Amino acid sequence: MEATETKSCSGYSKPPWLFKGSALYQLHLVKAETARTFIPKEFRLVEAFGYTLGGFFLAHYDDSPAGIFHELVVIAGIVWNPPTSCAWAARVLVDSHAACIHGRKEVGLPSQVAEFSKKITAISNKPRRRSYDFLNVIGMGATRFDTKNVMDIQVTEIEGHSETDFCNFQIPTPVPKSKSGDWMGPIVKMSLPSFSGKTELIPQLLKYSCQIECRVRPVKPARVSGPVLPAENHEARSETQSFNFKDAKVNDDLSQYNGRDRSISVLLSKPIFALEFNFMKMQVEAPTTITQSS
């Protein structure tokens, strides 16, 4: 009999799976009508005044079952699962075929292969407005950083032999104040429960947990922009691009757009808070099948 400890064709062994690296976790105010286009009807969306909490988790793993790779998890919103709530991923982009296969077949995620390209852009010093007053009041303000550079991360989705621009992140890069580097924040342990499934490969509903230990500090939110189309395609762009979702009044108006465009609309929603995870160790438990009670 073949040993159960043997790694699968995707390179993953038995759970739990351990990932080490860093990440940016950014929360956005996402319109409830947009989030509902991703959420299964079995769940109730956690919302207030027509909005839910979504955003993204942008990570770089130095060590994982799939080796070194990047991951972008687009979070559509939060759904209620008594006695707590769980996030729902609208789309997952990774630059690892092994991670993509594992996400689809084992965790029930809407994973896609993508390319992540990075570059540092220098920006001129300008007078900075005082912002993030709430963080400053509690002594965790991110405005203390003397930002002179911006890291641009371009994400391009790959489907077969075709490549399509997905989004671009502009992440402020602080200049270290000393040779020892900036303060990385306190060590924090947290659990991020999530739902998945309801995909072509995994039709049932799943629930899994990510146990994270890392140093956490608040940072200025990244600026997110959608795909840039050639000038001759502006007319087509006005009909299909995600920023026009804000004009939709009912769910039927949103259903005409594909999952990719709706995922971009989540990323283009209003950011409210961003956390930087450093020296991160993330342990992902095997998902379990759940039964939605009445």
N, C-alpha and C positions, 0 to 999 in steps of 0.2 A: 504493500500500500504506500502511496506517495506521502511523504511527510507534510503535515499541515503547516510547518514553519517555513516551507519553501516560498520564496517570493513569487507573486503572480507575474504575468507577462508585462504588467505596467510598472513593475519594480517595487510594489508595495507589499510588505509582509503583513502579519496579523496585527490587528489594532490592539491598543491605541497607536496612532501615528504621531510622531513628534516632528515639529517644524521649528527651526531657529532662524532668527533674522530681525528685521525691523519693519515697522508699518506706520501708515498714517490712517487714522480712523476719524472720519469726518461726518458729522450729522447735518442733515438738511431738513428743511420744512418742505415736505412733498405733498402736493395736492392729493386729497383722499381719492378723488375720482381717477387719478392716474394710477395710484397704488392698487386700487381695486381691480384693475385690468390684469394684474399679476396674481392676486391672492385668490386661492380656491374658495368657492362659495361656502365650503364647510366652516370657514373661519370668520370671525368678526374682527374687523380692522380697528386698532386702537387709534382714535382720532379725536380732535378737538377743533372746533371752528373751521371745519373743512380741510384740516391738514393732519398728516401723520409724520412720524419721525423716520426718515430714510437716510440715504447718503451713500457712502462707499468705504471699503476697506482696501487700501492699496499697500501691498506687502512685497518685500524682497526677502527671499529665503536663502540664507547661506548654506543651510544644511536641511535636508528633508529626505523622505523616502524616494522622491523623484529627482534628487540632486538640487542644484542651484536653479531657481526660477523666480519669475515675478507673477503676482496674482492681483487681479482687480475684481472685487466683489461689489456689484451694484446692489444696494439694499433698497428694495421698493418701499418697505414700511414695517410696522410692528403689528403683529396679530395677537389676540388674546388667547391664552391657553392656561386656564385656572390651575394653580394659583398664581401664575406669573405670565409673562409675555415673551414672545419669541420673534426674531427677525425673519424676514422672508427675502431670499436672494432673487432678484429679477434676472441677473445675468452674471456669469463668472468667466473672466478672460485670463488665460494663462499662456506663458510661452514655453510650455512643456507638453508634449503629446502624452507622456505617461500620466501627468497630473490631470490632463483633460479627460483621458479614458477613465481614470480612477474616480474623478468627480461625477462623471455620467453614470458609470456602472455600479459604483459602491455607495455613493452618498446621495444620488438622485438630484444632482445639481445641473442647471442649464449651462454647462461648461462649453467654452469655445476656445480654439487656439488663436493666439494673437502675438503680435510683435511689439516689444516695448523698447523704444529708442530714447536715450537720454542725452541732454547737453546742458551745460551751464552757460547762462547768459548774464553778462555784467550789466547792471543798471546804475544810473547816476543817482547821487544822493539828493534827496528832496526833503523839505520840511515835512515831518510826519504828523498827522493828526492824532490826537489822543483817542484811542479806541479801546474796545473790550473793557469798559469801565467795571463791569461786574467782576471780571477776573482780577483787575487791579485792586478792587476793594478787598478781595479775599487773599491778596498777596500772591496771586498766581498769574499776573498779567504777562501777556506775551509781547507787549510793546517795548520791553527792555532790549529786545534784539536789535542790533545795528545791521539791518539787512542791506547787503550790497549786491548780492547775486540771486539769481532765480534759476532753479532747475526746471527745465522743460522736459516733460515725459509725454511722448506721443505714442498712443496706443492704436495699433492697426489690426483689425480683425482679419483672420485668414480662413477662407472657406475653399477647400480644394486648391485650385491654382489662382484664385482671385484674392485680391487684397482690398480692404475697404477701411478708410479712416474711421475711427470710432470716436476718439476724444483726445484732448490735450490737457495736461495738468501743468500749471505754473506754480511751483512750490518755493516760497521764500527760503533762502539758505542763510542762516545766521553766521556772522563772522565770529569765530572764537575770540573770547576776551583774554585768554591766556593760553600758554602751551598745554595746560592740563585740560583745556576744552571747556565747553559750557556745562552747566549743571544739567544732568540728565533726568532729574526728578526722582521721586521716591520709588521704591520697589513696591509694586502692587500685584496682587493676585485677584483674578476675576474669572467669571464664567460667562460665556456668551452662548446661550442656547439658541438654536435655530431650527426652523422647519425646512423640509425639502421634499422632493418627490413630485408626483403628478406630472411626470415627464413621459416621453415615449418609451424609454427604457425602464423607468421605475414608476408605474402608474399609481402605486399606493402612496400614502402619506408617511413621511419619515420624520424623525426628530433626532438631532445629534447635538453634542455639546463640545465647545472649545474651551479648554482650561488654559488660561494665559497667565504667565508670570513675566513681568517686564518692568522696566523703568518708564514712568509716564510723565509727560509734561504737556501743558497746553501750548499750542502754537497758532500762528496766524493761519486761517483757512486757506487752502489752495484755491487758485482761480481755475475754473474748469470751462473749457470752450468745446463746442461741438465740431464735427468734421467741416473742413473747408472745401467747397466745391469750386471748380473752374468758373470763370465769369460767364461763360456761355450757358452754364447750367443753372443760373440764378432763378429762372422761371420755374424749373422743376423743383429747385430747392424750396421755393416758397410754398409748394404744395405738399412737400414730404418731410421737411426738417422738423425736429422735435420742439423747437422753440415756439412753433405755432400751436402746440398742445394747450397753451394757456388760454387760447380762444375757444376751446371746446367746452360746451355747456353740459353735455350729458355723456354717459359712458359709451353710448352708441357712436358718438363722434370719435372716440379714442380707438374703438375696435378696428378701424380701418388701417391703423398704423401697425407695422410689425413689431415684434419684441425688441429688436435692435433699436429702432427709433424711440420706442417708449422708454427703454433703458437710458438712452441719452437724455430724455426729458427729465428723468430722475436726477441725473448728474448736474443738469443745468438749473435745478431748483435752488432755492435760497439757502446758503450755508449759515449755520448758527454757531458751530463749535467744532474744534479740531483738536485731536490728541495725537501726540507722537509716541510710538512705542519703540523703545530701544532695548537691546540685549534681550529680545523676546524669545521665550520658549512657549510654544503653543502645542498642547496635546489634544488631538481630536479623537473622540471616542467613536466607536462603531455606531452607526445610526440604528434606531429601533423603529419598527412599524407601529403606528399609533392608530387608534380607533376613535374617531370624533364622536363624543357623546352628545346627547341632546341638550 
